[in-house]
Amino acid sequence: MTTETHVASAPTGTAGADPKRLRGMIAGTLGNTLEWYDFGAYGFLAAIFAKNFFPADDAFLGLLAAFGMFAASFFMRPLGGILFGDIGDRFGRRRALYLSAMLMTVSTVGIGLLPTYAMAGALAPVMLLLMRLLQGISVGGEQIMSVVYLAEGAPPARRGLIASLATFGANTGTLLGSAVGAVVAATLTAEQLVDWGWRLPFLAGILLGGVALVLRSGLGPEAAGAKRQDPPLVEALRERGREIALGVAMTVAVGALFYLIFIYLTTYMQQVDGMPARLAFEVNTASMLVLVVACCGFAALGDRLGRKPVMLAGLVGLVLFTWPLFHMLGSGAPAAVLTAQVGFAVLISAYAGPMPAALVELFHRDTRCTAYSLAWNFGVGWVGGLTPMVAVYLIHRFASPMAPALLIIALSAVSLLAVLRLRDRTGGPI
């Protein structure tokens, strides 16, 4: 057994009153904003990437390929989780956080500079794939490192709320991607958006990345980690295998729901409902605002009532109400679509808000980064990354816009069964 490193600058007690701890909280949050800003922007502009990076012979195959690129990056997330989890468990959270932000900044700006299929032919999608794979490695470590960093230094009574700041950062990043997409779509013509406007959101990533790197470079020192006989990955699989499997089952619904409701649906609204791109982005941005606030609210509620009952309430709601909500999404009426997306945002928040702290509490300190990364990246990464592509296929295969609803209900039921088996450690030591 080994002793986990402790981050000296992690938020504790009245974190907001200490400038160093406040800096640590912002640094732990902002990297997620960068990571998910890019992922959000790519998902929202998937139809544009399909036109620019793949042959135009078949629009369906082009869109499927664009979402395939989206999914491919998620298959790299377990590798990134193992890599950065090993760094975090061996050398401390600070180093892992800095390296993940650096890698994401380089790959995000790189996408904005890529040549299109018309410029470079088959080399264009290959370069796009490379950038997406690098982003997948980065995201595979960022989410876990920031959650663990924030939760380990939080007072037990506020652990859920403080750990949810990582989710707040991720949701804010996706919201920024949606907002930038809405602004670009509203201010440029369709031709300009396809020609060069799609590059702007990715080039703007250098601003977020620069701020994150500056903040993380100034985090306080960490205690040296104890020597260990086996790599963290070996220890985690040997000693925490059952907890990792439970964590995977807990997280599958999060990935499927988030990427289907808040990433793919901008394309769904345009292709199924016939909404203009501007209106689709505006509806998505409004529902993301609800998600950003509600996740923190439900995380704080979990600190008071227990994480397990709050998460169960959200999952039961998803099983019961996904079908009628999805029916509203397919109606094409802007008011009904907005109401449905807000309804999903509330239910997802009840489930996802308390989850980061629950997962930190599930795993032992010695291999927490690695074990958490395996559970999160296989559950959210693989299942979530495949969901938009599967949704495109199901709608095409069964000629029904309601087909993805069955997928959501099934995965929500899987996570519901897993949470029922969870031991609630709210407020206890970790």
C-alpha positions in Angstrom: 0.0 0.0 0.0 1.1 3.6 -0.6 0.2 7.0 0.7 -1.6 9.3 -1.8 0.0 12.6 -2.3 -1.8 15.6 -0.8 -2.2 18.8 -2.6 -1.2 21.6 -0.3 -3.1 24.3 -2.2 -6.4 22.4 -2.6 -9.4 24.2 -1.2 -10.2 23.6 2.4 -12.4 25.2 5.0 -13.4 28.6 4.0 -11.7 28.4 0.7 -13.2 31.5 -0.7 -11.5 33.6 1.9 -8.0 32.4 1.1 -6.6 33.8 -2.2 -4.3 30.8 -2.7 -7.1 28.3 -2.2 -9.4 30.4 -4.4 -6.7 30.3 -7.1 -6.6 26.5 -6.7 -10.3 26.2 -7.1 -10.3 28.3 -10.2 -7.4 26.4 -11.7 -9.1 23.1 -11.0 -12.2 24.4 -12.7 -10.9 26.3 -15.7 -9.1 23.4 -17.3 -12.4 21.6 -17.7 -13.8 24.7 -19.3 -11.2 24.5 -22.0 -11.5 20.8 -22.5 -15.3 20.8 -22.9 -15.4 24.1 -24.9 -13.6 22.3 -27.7 -15.6 19.1 -27.4 -18.8 21.2 -27.4 -17.7 23.3 -30.4 -16.9 20.2 -32.4 -20.2 18.5 -31.7 -22.2 21.7 -32.5 -20.3 22.1 -35.8 -20.3 18.4 -36.8 -22.4 19.1 -39.9 -19.8 21.7 -41.0 -16.9 19.3 -40.4 -18.8 16.7 -42.5 -18.8 19.1 -45.4 -15.2 20.3 -45.0 -13.3 17.1 -44.2 -15.1 14.3 -46.0 -16.2 13.7 -49.6 -19.5 15.3 -50.4 -21.0 12.3 -52.3 -23.2 11.1 -49.4 -24.4 13.6 -46.7 -25.4 10.8 -44.3 -22.0 9.0 -44.5 -20.3 12.4 -44.1 -22.2 13.2 -41.0 -21.7 9.6 -39.7 -17.9 10.0 -40.3 -17.9 13.4 -38.5 -19.5 11.9 -35.4 -17.2 8.9 -35.8 -14.3 11.3 -35.3 -16.1 12.6 -32.3 -16.3 9.0 -31.0 -12.7 8.1 -31.9 -11.4 10.7 -29.5 -13.4 9.1 -26.7 -11.7 5.8 -27.3 -8.4 7.5 -26.3 -9.8 8.7 -23.0 -9.0 5.5 -21.1 -5.4 5.8 -22.3 -5.4 9.4 -21.2 -6.9 8.5 -17.9 -4.3 5.8 -17.3 -1.5 8.1 -18.3 -2.6 11.1 -16.2 -3.9 8.9 -13.4 -0.4 7.4 -13.1 1.1 10.8 -13.0 -1.4 12.0 -10.4 -1.0 8.9 -8.2 2.8 9.0 -8.5 3.8 12.6 -8.7 0.8 14.6 -7.6 -2.3 16.3 -9.0 -0.6 19.6 -10.0 1.7 18.1 -12.6 -1.1 16.1 -14.2 -3.4 19.1 -14.3 -0.7 21.3 -16.0 0.2 18.7 -18.6 -3.4 17.9 -19.5 -4.2 21.6 -20.1 -1.1 22.1 -22.2 -2.0 19.1 -24.5 -5.6 20.3 -24.9 -4.5 23.9 -25.8 -2.2 22.6 -28.5 -4.7 20.2 -30.1 -7.6 22.7 -30.0 -5.7 25.5 -31.7 -4.4 22.8 -34.1 -7.9 22.0 -35.3 -8.5 25.6 -36.2 -5.4 25.6 -38.4 -6.1 22.4 -40.3 -6.5 22.3 -44.1 -9.8 21.0 -45.4 -10.5 18.1 -47.8 -10.6 20.5 -50.7 -7.1 21.7 -49.8 -5.3 18.5 -48.7 -7.5 15.6 -49.9 -7.5 12.4 -47.8 -4.8 13.9 -45.6 -7.3 16.4 -44.1 -9.4 13.8 -42.2 -6.3 12.0 -41.1 -4.9 15.2 -39.5 -8.3 15.9 -37.9 -8.3 12.4 -36.5 -4.9 13.0 -35.0 -6.0 16.2 -33.3 -9.1 14.5 -31.9 -7.1 11.6 -30.5 -4.7 14.0 -28.7 -7.8 15.8 -27.3 -9.2 12.4 -26.1 -6.0 11.7 -24.2 -6.1 15.1 -22.6 -9.8 14.9 -21.6 -9.2 11.4 -20.2 -7.0 12.9 -17.5 -8.4 16.4 -17.0 -11.9 15.6 -15.6 -10.5 13.1 -13.1 -7.6 15.2 -12.0 -9.7 18.3 -11.3 -12.4 16.4 -9.5 -10.0 14.6 -7.2 -8.0 17.8 -6.7 -11.0 19.7 -5.6 -12.7 16.9 -3.6 -9.7 15.8 -1.6 -9.1 19.3 -0.1 -12.8 20.1 0.5 -14.4 20.0 4.0 -16.7 17.0 4.2 -19.8 19.1 4.6 -19.1 20.9 1.3 -17.4 18.1 -0.7 -20.2 17.6 -3.1 -20.5 21.3 -4.0 -16.8 21.9 -4.3 -16.2 18.7 -6.4 -19.1 19.8 -8.7 -17.0 22.9 -9.7 -15.3 20.5 -12.1 -18.7 19.7 -13.6 -19.5 23.4 -13.5 -16.3 24.1 -15.5 -17.1 21.3 -18.0 -20.7 22.5 -18.5 -19.6 26.1 -18.8 -17.1 25.1 -21.5 -19.8 23.3 -23.4 -22.1 26.3 -22.9 -19.3 28.6 -24.3 -19.0 26.3 -27.3 -22.7 26.5 -27.9 -22.7 30.3 -27.4 -19.8 30.8 -29.7 -21.5 28.6 -32.3 -24.7 30.6 -31.9 -22.8 33.9 -32.4 -20.8 32.6 -35.4 -24.0 31.2 -37.0 -25.9 34.4 -36.4 -23.2 36.8 -37.7 -21.9 34.9 -40.7 -23.6 33.7 -43.8 -24.0 30.0 -44.4 -21.2 30.2 -47.0 -18.8 32.0 -44.7 -19.5 29.5 -41.8 -18.6 26.6 -44.1 -15.7 28.4 -45.7 -13.8 29.8 -42.7 -16.1 30.7 -39.8 -15.9 27.2 -38.3 -12.2 27.9 -37.5 -12.9 30.8 -35.1 -14.1 28.8 -32.1 -11.0 26.6 -32.1 -8.5 29.4 -32.6 -10.2 31.2 -29.6 -9.2 28.2 -27.4 -5.8 29.7 -27.0 -7.3 32.3 -24.7 -8.8 29.8 -22.3 -5.7 27.6 -22.5 -3.3 30.4 -21.7 -5.3 31.4 -18.6 -5.5 27.8 -17.4 -1.8 27.3 -17.8 -0.8 30.5 -16.0 -3.1 29.6 -13.1 -1.9 26.0 -12.8 1.8 27.0 -13.0 1.3 28.9 -9.8 -0.3 26.2 -7.7 1.4 25.4 -4.3 3.9 22.6 -3.8 2.8 19.0 -3.1 4.2 16.5 -0.7 6.3 13.7 -2.4 4.4 10.5 -2.9 5.5 7.3 -1.2 7.2 4.6 -3.2 5.0 1.7 -4.4 5.8 -1.8 -5.5 3.4 -1.9 -8.4 2.1 0.7 -10.9 -1.1 2.4 -9.9 -3.0 0.6 -12.7 -2.0 -2.8 -11.4 -2.9 -1.9 -7.9 -6.3 -0.4 -8.9 -7.3 -3.4 -11.0 -6.2 -5.9 -8.4 -7.6 -4.2 -5.3 -10.5 -2.0 -6.6 -11.8 -4.0 -9.5 -15.4 -4.4 -8.1 -15.6 -0.6 -7.3 -14.3 0.2 -10.8 -17.0 -2.0 -12.4 -19.6 -0.3 -10.2 -18.3 3.1 -11.3 -18.5 2.2 -15.0 -22.2 1.2 -14.6 -22.9 4.4 -12.6 -21.5 6.6 -15.3 -22.8 5.1 -18.6 -26.0 7.2 -18.5 -24.1 10.4 -17.9 -22.1 10.1 -21.1 -25.1 9.0 -23.2 -27.4 11.7 -22.0 -24.9 14.6 -22.1 -23.6 13.9 -25.6 -27.0 13.1 -27.0 -29.0 15.9 -25.4 -26.5 18.7 -25.4 -24.2 17.9 -28.3 -26.1 15.8 -30.9 -29.4 17.6 -30.5 -28.2 20.7 -32.3 -27.8 18.6 -35.4 -31.1 16.7 -34.6 -33.1 19.9 -34.4 -31.8 21.0 -37.8 -32.2 17.7 -39.6 -35.3 16.3 -37.9 -37.2 19.4 -36.8 -36.0 21.6 -39.7 -34.9 24.4 -37.3 -32.4 27.0 -38.6 -28.9 26.6 -37.1 -29.3 29.9 -35.2 -32.4 28.8 -33.4 -31.0 25.4 -32.6 -27.9 26.9 -31.0 -30.1 29.4 -29.0 -32.3 26.6 -27.6 -29.3 24.5 -26.7 -27.5 27.4 -25.0 -30.6 28.2 -22.9 -30.9 24.6 -21.7 -27.1 24.5 -20.9 -27.5 27.6 -18.7 -30.0 25.6 -16.7 -27.6 22.6 -16.5 -24.7 24.8 -15.3 -26.7 26.2 -12.4 -28.7 23.0 -11.5 -25.7 20.7 -11.3 -24.2 22.8 -8.5 -27.5 23.1 -6.8 -28.2 19.4 -6.8 -24.6 18.8 -5.6 -25.2 21.1 -2.6 -28.5 19.3 -2.0 -26.7 16.0 -2.0 -24.4 17.4 0.7 -27.5 17.9 2.9 -29.7 14.9 2.0 -27.1 12.4 0.9 -25.8 11.8 -2.6 -27.6 8.5 -3.2 -31.2 9.6 -2.9 -30.6 12.7 -5.1 -29.0 10.6 -7.8 -31.7 8.0 -7.6 -34.4 10.6 -8.0 -32.8 11.9 -11.2 -32.4 8.4 -12.7 -36.0 7.4 -11.9 -37.1 10.6 -13.6 -35.1 9.8 -16.7 -36.5 6.3 -16.9 -40.1 7.6 -16.6 -40.0 10.8 -18.6 -37.5 10.3 -21.4 -40.1 9.0 -23.8 -42.5 12.0 -23.5 -39.7 14.5 -23.4 -38.2 13.0 -26.6 -41.6 13.2 -28.2 -41.6 16.9 -27.5 -38.1 17.2 -28.9 -39.3 15.8 -32.2 -42.4 18.1 -32.5 -40.4 20.8 -34.2 -42.2 23.5 -32.1 -39.5 25.8 -30.6 -41.3 26.2 -27.2 -41.8 22.4 -26.9 -38.2 21.7 -27.8 -36.9 24.2 -25.3 -39.2 22.8 -22.6 -38.0 19.2 -23.3 -34.4 20.2 -23.2 -34.8 22.1 -19.9 -36.6 19.1 -18.5 -33.7 16.9 -19.5 -31.2 19.4 -18.0 -32.9 19.3 -14.6 -33.1 15.4 -14.5 -29.5 15.1 -15.7 -28.4 17.6 -13.1 -30.0 15.7 -10.2 -28.0 12.6 -11.3 -24.8 14.2 -12.5 -24.4 17.0 -9.9 -23.6 14.7 -6.9 -21.7 12.1 -8.9 -18.2 13.5 -8.8 -18.0 13.5 -5.0 -19.7 10.0 -4.9 -17.0 8.6 -7.2 -14.2 10.1 -5.2 -15.7 8.6 -2.1 -16.0 5.2 -3.8 -12.2 4.8 -4.4 -9.3 4.5 -2.0 -6.8 7.4 -1.8 -3.8 5.2 -2.9 -5.1 4.6 -6.4 -7.9 7.1 -6.6 -6.8 8.9 -9.7 -6.3 5.7 -11.7 -9.4 3.9 -10.5 -11.6 6.9 -11.0 -10.2 7.4 -14.5 -10.9 3.9 -15.5 -14.5 4.0 -14.3 -15.2 7.5 -15.8 -13.5 7.1 -19.1 -14.9 3.6 -19.9 -18.4 4.6 -18.8 -18.7 8.2 -20.0 -15.9 8.1 -22.6 -16.7 5.0 -24.6 -20.5 4.9 -24.2 -20.9 8.7 -24.3 -18.6 9.1 -27.3 -20.5 6.5 -29.3 -23.9 7.8 -28.5 -24.2 10.6 -31.2 -23.0 8.2 -33.9 -25.4 5.4 -32.7 -28.3 8.0 -32.6 -27.6 8.9 -36.2 -27.6 5.3 -37.2 -30.8 4.4 -35.2 -32.8 7.2 -36.7 -31.6 6.3 -40.2 -32.1 2.5 -39.7 -35.6 2.6 -38.2 -36.8 5.8 -39.9 -38.0 7.1 -36.5 -36.8 10.2 -34.6 -37.9 8.5 -31.3 -35.3 5.6 -31.6 -32.6 7.2 -29.4 -35.1 7.5 -26.5 -35.0 3.8 -26.0 -31.2 3.9 -25.8 -31.4 6.6 -23.1 -34.0 4.7 -21.1 -32.0 1.4 -21.2 -28.7 3.1 -20.0 -30.5 5.1 -17.3 -31.9 1.8 -16.0 -28.4 0.3 -15.9 -27.1 3.3 -13.9 -30.1 3.2 -11.6 -29.3 -0.4 -10.7 -25.7 0.5 -10.0 -26.5 3.5 -7.8 -28.9 1.2 -5.8 -25.8 -0.8 -4.9 -23.7 2.2 -3.9 -22.8 2.8 -0.3 -23.5 6.4 0.5 -20.5 8.0 2.2 -21.8 11.6 2.2 -20.0 13.7 4.8 -17.7 10.9 5.8 -13.9 10.7 5.6 -12.2 9.7 2.3 
